[in-house]
Amino acid sequence: MSDSPDDATLDFVYDLDAPPQKVWRALSIPAFRERWLPDVTQPEPDAGSVIPGQELRYCLREDGSPCETSAVTFRISLNEAGGTRLRIIHERLGAGSRMMAANANRAVRARAA
């Protein structure tokens, strides 16, 4: 995982044993996608960023406070072992508190009411 300099992007890379076609199906078919994005109501693919079998981007709006809008991009490629390299890029779109991985080992800032 890496953070961008402005802390508005989280970037994760995973190597999976499954072939790229299977990973693509898991991300692009709504019934399977619910396992990847379980707490998001009806994510819609961003039509400008769909490359069949390689890249898929969803614009998301969280239900709870602070209701931030973000984009999640899934990039799929063949890895050296014949499986899949899955890169997940989560970008905050708009103002609000900064995103941080739960295991970032950094102090969390609290806002006064």
Contacts in CASP RR format, 6 or more apart in sequence:
PFRMAT RR
TARGET T0000
AUTHOR 0000-0000-0000
METHOD contacts of the structure
MODEL  1
MSDSPDDATLDFVYDLDAPPQKVWRALSIPAFRERWLPDVTQPEPDAGSV
IPGQELRYCLREDGSPCETSAVTFRISLNEAGGTRLRIIHERLGAGSRMM
AANANRAVRARAA
1 10 0 8 1.000
1 11 0 8 1.000
1 12 0 8 1.000
1 13 0 8 1.000
1 101 0 8 1.000
2 11 0 8 1.000
3 9 0 8 1.000
3 10 0 8 1.000
3 11 0 8 1.000
3 100 0 8 1.000
3 101 0 8 1.000
3 104 0 8 1.000
4 11 0 8 1.000
7 98 0 8 1.000
7 99 0 8 1.000
7 100 0 8 1.000
8 91 0 8 1.000
8 92 0 8 1.000
8 98 0 8 1.000
8 99 0 8 1.000
9 89 0 8 1.000
9 90 0 8 1.000
9 91 0 8 1.000
9 92 0 8 1.000
9 99 0 8 1.000
10 89 0 8 1.000
10 90 0 8 1.000
10 99 0 8 1.000
10 101 0 8 1.000
11 87 0 8 1.000
11 88 0 8 1.000
11 89 0 8 1.000
11 90 0 8 1.000
12 87 0 8 1.000
12 88 0 8 1.000
12 89 0 8 1.000
12 90 0 8 1.000
13 85 0 8 1.000
13 86 0 8 1.000
13 87 0 8 1.000
13 88 0 8 1.000
14 85 0 8 1.000
14 86 0 8 1.000
14 87 0 8 1.000
14 88 0 8 1.000
15 79 0 8 1.000
15 81 0 8 1.000
15 83 0 8 1.000
15 84 0 8 1.000
15 85 0 8 1.000
15 86 0 8 1.000
16 23 0 8 1.000
16 79 0 8 1.000
16 83 0 8 1.000
16 84 0 8 1.000
16 85 0 8 1.000
16 86 0 8 1.000
17 81 0 8 1.000
17 83 0 8 1.000
18 26 0 8 1.000
18 83 0 8 1.000
18 84 0 8 1.000
19 82 0 8 1.000
19 83 0 8 1.000
19 84 0 8 1.000
20 53 0 8 1.000
20 76 0 8 1.000
20 77 0 8 1.000
20 78 0 8 1.000
20 83 0 8 1.000
20 84 0 8 1.000
21 53 0 8 1.000
22 84 0 8 1.000
23 76 0 8 1.000
23 84 0 8 1.000
23 86 0 8 1.000
24 52 0 8 1.000
24 53 0 8 1.000
24 54 0 8 1.000
24 56 0 8 1.000
24 76 0 8 1.000
25 32 0 8 1.000
26 32 0 8 1.000
26 33 0 8 1.000
26 35 0 8 1.000
26 36 0 8 1.000
27 33 0 8 1.000
27 36 0 8 1.000
27 56 0 8 1.000
27 74 0 8 1.000
27 76 0 8 1.000
28 45 0 8 1.000
28 53 0 8 1.000
28 56 0 8 1.000
33 43 0 8 1.000
36 74 0 8 1.000
37 43 0 8 1.000
37 58 0 8 1.000
37 60 0 8 1.000
37 72 0 8 1.000
39 62 0 8 1.000
39 63 0 8 1.000
40 58 0 8 1.000
40 60 0 8 1.000
40 62 0 8 1.000
41 63 0 8 1.000
43 58 0 8 1.000
43 59 0 8 1.000
43 60 0 8 1.000
43 72 0 8 1.000
44 58 0 8 1.000
44 59 0 8 1.000
45 56 0 8 1.000
45 57 0 8 1.000
45 58 0 8 1.000
46 57 0 8 1.000
46 58 0 8 1.000
46 59 0 8 1.000
46 71 0 8 1.000
48 57 0 8 1.000
49 55 0 8 1.000
49 56 0 8 1.000
49 57 0 8 1.000
49 73 0 8 1.000
50 56 0 8 1.000
50 57 0 8 1.000
53 76 0 8 1.000
54 75 0 8 1.000
54 76 0 8 1.000
54 77 0 8 1.000
55 73 0 8 1.000
55 74 0 8 1.000
55 75 0 8 1.000
55 76 0 8 1.000
56 73 0 8 1.000
56 74 0 8 1.000
57 71 0 8 1.000
57 72 0 8 1.000
57 73 0 8 1.000
57 74 0 8 1.000
58 71 0 8 1.000
58 72 0 8 1.000
58 73 0 8 1.000
59 69 0 8 1.000
59 70 0 8 1.000
59 71 0 8 1.000
59 93 0 8 1.000
60 69 0 8 1.000
60 70 0 8 1.000
60 71 0 8 1.000
60 72 0 8 1.000
61 67 0 8 1.000
61 68 0 8 1.000
61 69 0 8 1.000
61 70 0 8 1.000
62 68 0 8 1.000
62 70 0 8 1.000
66 96 0 8 1.000
66 97 0 8 1.000
68 92 0 8 1.000
68 93 0 8 1.000
68 94 0 8 1.000
68 96 0 8 1.000
68 97 0 8 1.000
69 93 0 8 1.000
69 94 0 8 1.000
70 90 0 8 1.000
70 91 0 8 1.000
70 92 0 8 1.000
70 93 0 8 1.000
70 99 0 8 1.000
71 90 0 8 1.000
71 91 0 8 1.000
71 93 0 8 1.000
72 88 0 8 1.000
72 89 0 8 1.000
72 90 0 8 1.000
72 91 0 8 1.000
73 87 0 8 1.000
73 88 0 8 1.000
73 89 0 8 1.000
73 91 0 8 1.000
74 86 0 8 1.000
74 87 0 8 1.000
74 88 0 8 1.000
75 86 0 8 1.000
75 87 0 8 1.000
75 88 0 8 1.000
75 89 0 8 1.000
76 84 0 8 1.000
76 85 0 8 1.000
76 86 0 8 1.000
76 87 0 8 1.000
77 84 0 8 1.000
77 85 0 8 1.000
77 87 0 8 1.000
78 84 0 8 1.000
78 85 0 8 1.000
79 85 0 8 1.000
90 99 0 8 1.000
92 98 0 8 1.000
92 99 0 8 1.000
97 109 0 8 1.000
97 111 0 8 1.000
98 109 0 8 1.000
100 106 0 8 1.000
100 108 0 8 1.000
END
